[in-house]
Amino acid sequence: MVKRLFDDCRLCEDRGVICVGDADDADFPCPHCNGWCSLCLEQPLAGQSGRPLVGSLLAAARRTAAGLELFEGYLCDFHTAAFNWYVMITPAMIGYLKPGDAYIIVQHIFEAHAFTVLYGYGQAKNSRDLEADAFRAVAAQRHARYGWDGFHVCPPDVASRAMLPDWVIWQFGDMRERRSLPSRARLTMWSIAND
């Protein structure tokens, strides 16, 4: 077991996990004090003295021979290379969104932008065209439903106009398998409907 990053965490009240659902198995490692890369915990990097790296909370997708694989958990920079695409998420999104579901991220770096993002796939192809509508949708919401400031629900009228990136040339079918890794990251396999 890996030691938590901080011993005094107000977010999880020193438990090391936060609740992301109603069931007991819905506890998830705290993003503030326990955000170790899930794949580092499973298979430590040789050059890092066997120590896991801190990861970002991501939804990552990759196409495999078995179908479309969706990973929801913490990944370090090194392990993001194992997936074709990934996007930042919040704990409240885990297990509730499917690949390609739209949500809005508002970012304030030099100026404010509202990006329409597709879960596991990245930014929508026409995100710039949807930016004004995304800002209006965010203004109509009382709070960020996904729990962190900047992550907002995408209304159906904006989501229906969000275009998949050019490299997504398939439609996924039924969910084949969902499992939790020992690190509590979630791995879901979807069938591919058209090849």
C-alpha positions, 0 to 999 in steps of 0.5 A: 500500500502506498502512503497518502500524499498528505496526512491532513486532508479536509476533502476526504476527512483523512479517509483517503477515499471519497464517495462517488455513488450510493454503493459501498464499492463506489468509494474512490481514491481522494484526488487531493491526497491519494491520486496515485497513477492506477497503472503505476500501482499495478505495474511500477515503472523500472526507472522510478525505483518502483515508486508510483507517480501521481496521476491526473483524473482522466477518462481514457479510451483505446480501441482494441481487438476486443472492442472499445476500452474506457479507463476511468481513474488516475494516470501519470504522464507516462501511462497516458501513452497506453491510451489513444485519447483521454480527457480530464474528468471529476469523480462525480462523472465516474461510472455515469457517462459513456464514451462520447457523452458531451460535457462542458469544461470552462477554462480561465487561463488568459481568457475564458473559454467553454469547451464541449468535450466528449467523454474519453475522446477529447474536445468536440471537432466543432467546439469553437462553433459551440462555444457561445452556446456552451457559455449560455448553458453554463450561465443557466446552471446554478452550480457545477453539477460534476462537483468541481468548478469548471465542469458542467453538464452539457444540455441536449441541444448542444450535445446533439450538435457536438461532432466526434473527432475525425478519428472516431469512425465507429459506433460502440454497441453494448457494454461487455464488461465493467470491472474495478481494478485494485486501485479502484479505477474502473475499466469498461469494455464496449463492443463495436457496432460497425467495423 
